[in-house]
Amino acid sequence: MRHLFFSISLSVFIIGCGGNGGSGGEKSPILSTSSSSSLISGSSGDSSFTQSSLSISSFSSNNSSTINSSFSSALSSSQSSLSDAIPFTFTSSGFVSGGKIPLQYSCFGGELSPQLQWDISSSEIKSFVLIMEDYDAIALVGYPYVHWNIYNIPADTRTIAEGATLRAMPGGSVEGVNDDGVPKYSGPCPPEGTGTHRYFFALYALNKESLPVNTSRPMRRNDFETQYASAIIQKAEITGSYLYK
């Protein structure tokens, strides 16, 4: 979401809540740390990651308890069917996971989509899906703000080049519409005065080769995990932060 959109959204939000507005976020950054993750339990991610197993259940933010509860409830029934034994590393050459996202990947710079790479080995994998969200936008607009989503990434793909959005995506993959209303990458673009925003990049290995892509609205991560729980083999996540200056 851009600044004007945020201004309008914030006004509507304040009116709808009887004047009790909150500080929140807009877009979220990605990180570049190798992170190995077992299948997520449905809660949002933690802002401090290491290169070991990721913990998604301790994310702390405005309305985080509500979001975490919603995630856990939606996915608890499907967790038992998800594999936690397949190593899955996910990194970016542009970021250190848990760190700051550079200017060139934001709306204030060139808004290049970041380089991403991963490693996983399983004959069950038929495709990958990527979803990037800003959870600090919840306080402003009431939901995680989707910055990028990519579907039907071929099973043999292990990297997405820097700046690939709209021009050099892996063959066969499809960029879904984001919350800016466009089918492309939208970089971190938090409104002034809303503090640091955290951006979560979730990569899913699926046992389905092709998924239908809704071009009218973005797919949020909790909705995706609920709808396609039986197709998710494994998940990895990296995160980054961005502060308006």
N, C-alpha and C positions, 0 to 999 in steps of 0.2 A: 504494500500500500504506500502510496506517496503521501507527502505532507498535507496536501489539500484534503485528500481522502481521510487522513487521520483526523484532521481538524473537524471535518463534518461528522465522522464516526464518533469522535469524542463528545461532541455537542449532543448528539442523539443519545449517546450512552448516559450522559449526565442527566439529561431531561428524563429519560426512561427510568432512572434510578432515583428520581426525586432530588437530584443535585449531589448525590454522593459519588462523585467520580473517583477514579483511581489512576495511579501512574502505571504504565504498562509498557508494552513493546510493540514493535512493528515487525520488522523482518529479522531473521536470525542468521548468524555466521556459521561457517563450517570449520572443522578442524582437520588437522593433518596428522593425527597420531595413529599409529597402528593399533587397532583395538580389536581384540578377540572377544566375541560375545556369544553366550548361549542364548537360546531363544528367549525373548523378552517376556516378562510376566505381565505386561500390559500397562505398567505405569510409565510416566514420562522419565526422561533421562536425567542423570546427575551432571552438574556443570563441571565437576572435576573428574577427569578420566585418567586412567593410566593405560599402559600398553598391555594390561592383563584383562581379565574378564570385566565387562562393563556392568555397572549396576544402574538399572533404570528406575528403581523404586524409590530413591531418596531425593528426587528432584524437588527443589524448594522454590516456590514462586507465589505470586498472588493467585489465590484460588487453587493452589496446587493440591490441597487435600481433596477438593471436589474432583479435580481432574484425575488424580491418582486413584481415587475410589472408583470413578467411572471406568477407568482403564482396567482395573483389577476385576471388577464385576463382569465386564464384557468379555475378558479373555480367560477367566479362571476355568471355564468349562472346556476350553480347547488346549490348555497347557499340556495336559498329559500326552497329547498326540504329537507334540513338538520335540524334535531331537535336540539334545544339548551336547551331543558328543562330537559334532563336526567342527573343527577349528575354522574360524572365519575372521580374517584380518581385513581391516578397512582403513585406508590412509589417504592423505592428500599431500602433494609436494608443496602446496602453498600455505599450509597451516600445521601447527602443533595442536593436537587435540586438547581441548580445554583452554586454549589460548585465544588471542585476538585475531580476528579476520582482517587481513590487509585492505587498505583503501581501494585497490583496483578491483576488488570483488564486490564492492558496495555501489549503491546508486550515486554516491558522491565522487566516485572514480570512474573507471571505464566500464564497471559492471560486467566484468568477465566472469563467466561461469568457472568455478575452480576445477583443477585437475583432480580426478579421483581414481583410486586404484584399489584392488582387493584381491584376496587369494582364498580360495575354498576349493575343495575337491570332493565331488559326490556325483555318482552316475544318475542320481535322482533329479538333479537340477535341470530344469527346462528353460528357465528364464530368471531375470532379476527385475526388481522394482525399486526405485529410489523416491523417497519423499523427504522434502526439506521444509521444516516448520519453525516459526517463531512462537514459543510459548509465552513470552512476556507480552505478547499482543492481547492475551486473554483479558487483561484488565481494561483494555481500551475498546475492544470490539466484541468480546464475549466468547471468542474461540481462538484456537491456534491458527496463526496466519500462514497459509501455504505459500512458499516462495518458489518451489520447483517440484515437479513430479514427473517421473519418467517410467513408462511401462514397456513391457515386452522387450527388455534388453536381452539379447541372445545369450544362451547358456555359456558360450565359449568366450564371452567378453570379460575382460579383467581390468579395463581402464577406460576412462572418459577423458579426453584431452581438455586442456585449459581452453576456454572460449568456445567450446563445442556447441553450445546451445544454438539451435535453429540452423546450424550449418554443417556440423561435422559429428553428429550423433552416431552411435553405433548403428549399423544397418539393421533395419527392422524395428528399431525402438521408436516409441512415440512419446512426445512431450505433451502432457495433459495441461489444461488451463490452470493457472494459479489464482491467488486471490487478488491479483492486479487485473485479472480478466484476460490474460494472454497466455498462450501455450509456449512458455519459455522460462528461462531462469530470470528471477528478479532478485537482485542482491540486497543485502542488509540496507535498510533505509529508515531507521527509527526516528520518530519525531523528536524535535528538541525538547528537552525537559523531562523525557520519559526514562532517563537512566540507561543503564547497560541492558542490551537485549541479547538473549541466548538463542542460538540457532542450532537445530538438531537435524542431522542428516541420517536417515534410517535407510539401510539397504537390506532388501529381503531376497533370499534365494527361494525360488518357488518350484513346485513340481508340475506347474502348468506352463505351457509354451506361450500361450497368448491369452490376454485378458481384454475384455471390452473397455474402451477408453471413453469416459464421459467428457465431452468437450464443452458442456454447458456449466459445469461447476467443478471445483477442485475436490479431490479425495483426501480427506484428512487421515492422519495416521491411525487414530483409534478406530475410525470407520473401516479402514482397509484391513486392520488386524482382525476385526470382528467378521467382516464379510468373507475374507479369504483365509481364515484361520486354518482350515484343513489343507490349504495349498502351501503354507509357509513351512519350509524345511529348516531354515535358520535365518537369523537376523544379526546384523552388526551395526554399530552406530558411532559416529564421531560428532563433536560439537565445537562451536566457537562463539565468541562474543563480539559485539560491536557497540560502541558508544558514540552518539552524535557529538560532533565538535564543529 
